[in-house]
Amino acid sequence: MNITLRQINIFVEVAKNLSITKAANALFLTQPAVSMQIKQLEGMVDIPLLNHLGKKLTLTQAGEEFLKFCIRIKNELFDAKELMQEFKGVKRGTLNLSVASTLSHFAVQTIKLFLIQHPKIKIQFEVTNRNTVLNNLKNSTTDIVMMGKPPLDQDLEFSVIKENPLIVIAPKGHDLTKNKRTSLKDLSQQTFVIREEGSGTRLAFKTLLDVNHLTLTDYMTINNNESIKLCVSAGLGLGVVSIHTVKEELASGTLVELSVEDFPIIKKWYIVNRKSYHLPAVAKVFRDFVINQILFRAH
């Protein structure tokens, strides 16, 4: 049956008023137009829906049952319309977000604030390294990412969201804590606990060493900041981390920031999306929320 929504609306109005004339007036249609639509509808269902007793109309038993379906359809369509309006107004939806691990704490706090304003939005949230974040963008498996400086040769648009100083940390009582300032050359002779290949923090540190024609003599690779903090605290080596990831440890004295030549390395965090990817409404709202939060804090 190719029943149209227009026919359903007309039938419901006729059934409600039990009058072609009243239904026509309510729908701003002519009586012949209403009668024709009812006739076509009855032809489609192949059974009378109305009894015509002179000028009086009543519903047949089939008409009464059919009316229930029509009302249900109208209600479902109304609910669908309301739901689409919610999506349009970004009251609902799912945001796919990838975050470089250095930003994990910042991202969690930002998401918390965002969900206070948008409690019905669901967030799929992945914390990973720089390479995976960029691959997620490339493969469109994420809507938006938060990371260090994105590559300039890719189809990306981005905004700065926060400054990210990288510092050298040591355990309490380490020999270098006695120095007023340590040269980069002396630092490179120390044992380090550093992030894995693909990490933005590791790349920044390696770039600084390369520029100064230095290499690390001894290091261990760890794939997350929390483990690096534990290893440094246990005396297994020095670490290079974002200052934002060790504020509590520095305040408590379990870790110490070393004064080192060319440190801190001042980096920035960005919110990034692909230019050619149609950004869902919920992702646009999240991006604007993050940027506005930064602007608000700046003032």
C-alpha positions as CSV (number, residue, x, y, z in Angstrom):
1,M,0.0,0.0,0.0
2,N,1.3,3.4,-1.0
3,I,-0.6,5.4,1.6
4,T,0.6,8.9,2.0
5,L,1.0,11.0,5.2
6,R,-1.5,13.5,3.7
7,Q,-4.1,10.7,3.4
8,I,-3.5,9.7,7.0
9,N,-3.9,13.2,8.2
10,I,-7.1,13.6,6.2
11,F,-8.6,10.3,7.5
12,V,-7.8,11.2,11.1
13,E,-9.5,14.6,10.7
14,V,-12.6,13.1,9.1
15,A,-12.7,10.3,11.8
16,K,-12.4,12.9,14.5
17,N,-15.2,15.2,13.2
18,L,-17.3,12.5,11.4
19,S,-17.8,15.1,8.8
20,I,-16.2,15.8,5.4
21,T,-17.1,19.5,5.6
22,K,-15.6,20.0,9.1
23,A,-12.5,18.1,8.1
24,A,-12.1,20.1,4.9
25,N,-12.4,23.4,6.9
26,A,-9.9,22.2,9.5
27,L,-7.4,21.2,6.8
28,F,-8.1,24.2,4.6
29,L,-9.1,21.9,1.7
30,T,-12.1,21.7,-0.4
31,Q,-14.8,19.1,0.3
32,P,-14.2,17.3,-3.1
33,A,-10.5,17.1,-2.3
34,V,-11.1,15.4,1.1
35,S,-13.7,13.1,-0.4
36,M,-11.3,12.1,-3.2
37,Q,-8.5,11.3,-0.8
38,I,-10.8,9.2,1.4
39,K,-12.0,7.3,-1.7
40,Q,-8.4,6.7,-2.8
41,L,-7.5,5.5,0.7
42,E,-10.3,3.0,0.8
43,G,-9.3,1.8,-2.6
44,M,-5.8,1.1,-1.4
45,V,-6.9,-0.8,1.7
46,D,-9.6,-2.4,-0.4
47,I,-12.3,-2.1,2.3
48,P,-14.7,0.6,3.4
49,L,-13.5,2.7,6.3
50,L,-16.6,5.0,6.6
51,N,-20.3,4.3,6.6
52,H,-22.4,6.9,4.7
53,L,-25.9,7.2,6.2
54,G,-27.3,10.2,4.4
55,K,-25.1,13.2,5.5
56,K,-24.1,11.3,8.6
57,L,-20.7,9.5,8.8
58,T,-19.6,6.7,11.1
59,L,-16.5,4.5,11.1
60,T,-16.8,0.9,10.0
61,Q,-15.1,-1.7,12.3
62,A,-12.2,-1.7,9.9
63,G,-12.1,2.1,10.0
64,E,-11.9,2.1,13.8
65,E,-9.0,-0.3,13.7
66,F,-7.3,1.6,10.9
67,L,-7.7,4.9,12.9
68,K,-5.7,3.4,15.7
69,F,-2.8,2.7,13.4
70,C,-3.1,6.2,11.8
71,I,-2.9,7.9,15.2
72,R,0.0,5.7,16.2
73,I,1.8,6.7,13.0
74,K,1.2,10.4,13.6
75,N,2.4,10.1,17.2
76,E,5.6,8.3,16.0
77,L,6.3,10.9,13.4
78,F,5.7,13.7,16.0
79,D,8.2,12.0,18.3
80,A,10.7,11.6,15.4
81,K,10.3,15.3,14.6
82,E,11.0,16.2,18.2
83,L,14.0,13.9,18.3
84,M,15.4,15.5,15.1
85,Q,14.9,18.9,16.6
86,E,16.9,17.8,19.6
87,F,19.7,16.6,17.3
88,K,19.5,19.9,15.5
89,G,19.7,21.7,18.8
90,V,22.4,19.3,19.9
91,K,20.6,18.0,22.9
92,R,21.5,14.4,21.9
93,G,24.0,12.6,19.8
94,T,27.3,10.7,20.1
95,L,30.7,12.4,19.9
96,N,33.7,10.3,18.9
97,L,36.8,11.9,20.5
98,S,40.5,10.9,20.4
99,V,42.9,12.5,22.8
100,A,46.7,12.3,22.9
101,S,47.6,10.9,26.3
102,T,49.3,14.0,27.5
103,L,46.0,15.8,27.4
104,S,44.0,13.0,29.2
105,H,43.5,14.9,32.5
106,F,42.6,18.1,30.7
107,A,40.3,16.3,28.4
108,V,38.4,14.5,31.3
109,Q,37.8,17.8,33.0
110,T,36.7,19.4,29.8
111,I,34.3,16.6,29.1
112,K,32.9,16.8,32.6
113,L,32.1,20.5,32.1
114,F,30.6,19.8,28.7
115,L,28.3,17.1,29.9
116,I,26.9,19.4,32.6
117,Q,25.5,21.5,29.8
118,H,24.7,18.6,27.4
119,P,23.8,15.7,29.7
120,K,22.1,13.6,26.9
121,I,25.2,13.5,24.7
122,K,27.2,10.3,24.7
123,I,31.0,10.5,24.3
124,Q,33.2,7.7,22.9
125,F,36.5,8.6,24.3
126,E,39.9,7.2,23.4
127,V,43.3,8.1,24.9
128,T,46.2,7.2,22.7
129,N,49.5,8.5,21.2
130,R,50.0,11.1,18.5
131,N,50.3,8.7,15.6
132,T,47.1,6.8,16.4
133,V,45.2,10.1,16.9
134,L,46.3,11.2,13.4
135,N,45.3,7.9,11.9
136,N,41.9,8.1,13.5
137,L,41.4,11.5,11.9
138,K,42.6,10.1,8.5
139,N,40.3,7.1,8.6
140,S,37.3,9.1,9.9
141,T,37.0,6.9,13.0
142,T,36.9,9.9,15.2
143,D,35.1,13.3,14.8
144,I,37.6,15.5,16.6
145,V,40.9,15.2,18.4
146,M,42.9,17.0,21.1
147,M,46.6,16.8,20.6
148,G,49.9,18.5,20.3
149,K,50.8,20.5,17.2
150,P,49.2,18.8,14.2
151,P,51.1,18.4,10.9
152,L,50.7,21.3,8.5
153,D,50.7,19.3,5.3
154,Q,47.4,17.5,6.0
155,D,43.7,18.4,5.4
156,L,43.3,19.7,9.0
157,E,41.8,22.7,10.7
158,F,42.8,23.5,14.3
159,S,42.8,25.9,17.2
160,V,45.1,26.4,20.1
161,I,43.5,25.4,23.4
162,K,46.3,25.5,25.9
163,E,50.0,26.0,26.4
164,N,51.9,22.8,27.3
165,P,55.4,23.2,28.8
166,L,57.4,20.0,28.8
167,I,59.8,19.7,31.8
168,V,62.4,17.2,33.1
169,I,61.4,15.4,36.3
170,A,63.5,13.5,38.7
171,P,62.9,11.6,42.0
172,K,63.4,13.4,45.3
173,G,67.0,13.4,46.3
174,H,68.5,12.8,42.7
175,D,72.0,14.2,42.3
176,L,70.9,16.7,39.6
177,T,68.5,18.3,42.1
178,K,71.5,19.9,43.7
179,N,72.5,21.7,40.5
180,K,71.2,25.3,39.9
181,R,71.1,24.4,36.2
182,T,72.1,21.4,34.3
183,S,73.4,21.5,30.7
184,L,71.6,19.6,28.0
185,K,74.8,17.7,27.3
186,D,75.1,16.5,30.9
187,L,71.4,15.6,30.9
188,S,71.8,13.4,27.9
189,Q,74.2,11.2,29.9
190,Q,71.5,10.3,32.4
191,T,69.2,7.3,32.3
192,F,65.8,8.2,31.0
193,V,62.3,6.7,31.0
194,I,60.7,8.1,27.9
195,R,57.5,7.7,25.8
196,E,57.1,5.3,22.9
197,E,57.6,6.0,19.2
198,G,54.7,8.1,18.0
199,S,54.4,10.2,21.1
200,G,54.5,13.9,20.7
201,T,56.5,14.4,23.9
202,R,59.1,12.0,22.7
203,L,59.3,13.7,19.4
204,A,59.7,17.1,21.0
205,F,62.6,15.8,23.2
206,K,64.3,14.0,20.4
207,T,64.1,17.1,18.2
208,L,65.8,19.2,20.9
209,L,68.6,16.6,21.2
210,D,69.0,16.3,17.5
211,V,69.3,20.1,17.0
212,N,72.1,20.0,19.6
213,H,73.7,16.9,18.1
214,L,73.1,14.8,21.2
215,T,71.6,11.4,21.8
216,L,70.5,9.6,25.0
217,T,73.0,7.0,26.2
218,D,70.5,4.9,28.2
219,Y,66.7,4.9,28.2
220,M,63.7,2.7,28.8
221,T,60.5,3.1,26.8
222,I,57.1,3.4,28.5
223,N,53.8,3.9,26.7
224,N,51.9,6.1,29.2
225,N,52.6,9.0,31.5
226,E,51.3,7.4,34.7
227,S,53.9,4.6,34.4
228,I,56.6,7.1,33.6
229,K,55.8,9.0,36.8
230,L,56.0,5.8,38.8
231,C,59.3,4.7,37.3
232,V,60.9,8.1,37.9
233,S,59.6,8.1,41.4
234,A,61.2,4.7,41.9
235,G,64.5,6.0,40.7
236,L,64.6,4.1,37.4
237,G,65.5,7.2,35.4
238,L,64.6,10.8,34.6
239,G,61.5,11.7,32.6
240,V,60.2,14.4,30.2
241,V,56.6,15.1,30.7
242,S,54.0,17.8,30.4
243,I,53.9,20.0,33.5
244,H,50.1,19.5,33.6
245,T,50.5,15.8,34.2
246,V,52.7,16.1,37.4
247,K,51.3,19.1,39.3
248,E,50.2,16.9,42.2
249,E,53.5,15.1,42.4
250,L,55.5,18.4,42.3
251,A,53.3,19.9,45.0
252,S,53.7,16.9,47.3
253,G,57.5,16.7,46.6
254,T,57.4,13.0,45.4
255,L,58.9,14.3,42.1
256,V,61.1,17.3,41.4
257,E,61.4,19.6,38.3
258,L,65.0,19.9,37.2
259,S,66.4,23.2,36.0
260,V,67.8,22.3,32.6
261,E,69.2,24.2,29.7
262,D,66.6,24.8,26.9
263,F,63.8,23.6,29.2
264,P,60.9,23.9,29.5
265,I,60.1,23.0,25.9
266,I,57.0,25.2,25.3
267,K,54.5,23.3,23.2
268,K,50.8,23.9,22.7
269,W,47.7,21.7,22.7
270,Y,45.2,21.9,19.8
271,I,41.7,20.8,19.0
272,V,41.7,19.4,15.5
273,N,39.3,18.1,12.8
274,R,39.6,17.3,9.1
275,K,38.5,20.1,6.8
276,S,37.0,17.7,4.2
277,Y,35.1,15.6,6.9
278,H,31.5,16.7,7.5
279,L,31.6,17.4,11.2
280,P,28.5,16.3,13.0
281,A,26.6,19.0,14.9
282,V,27.5,17.6,18.3
283,A,31.2,17.7,17.4
284,K,30.9,21.4,16.2
285,V,29.3,22.2,19.5
286,F,32.0,20.5,21.5
287,R,34.7,22.2,19.5
288,D,33.1,25.6,20.1
289,F,32.6,24.8,23.7
290,V,36.4,24.0,24.2
291,I,37.5,27.1,22.3
292,N,35.1,29.3,24.2
293,Q,36.2,27.9,27.5
294,I,39.8,28.8,26.7
295,L,38.8,32.3,25.6
296,F,36.8,32.7,28.8
297,R,39.7,31.6,31.0
298,A,42.0,34.0,29.1
299,H,39.9,36.9,30.1
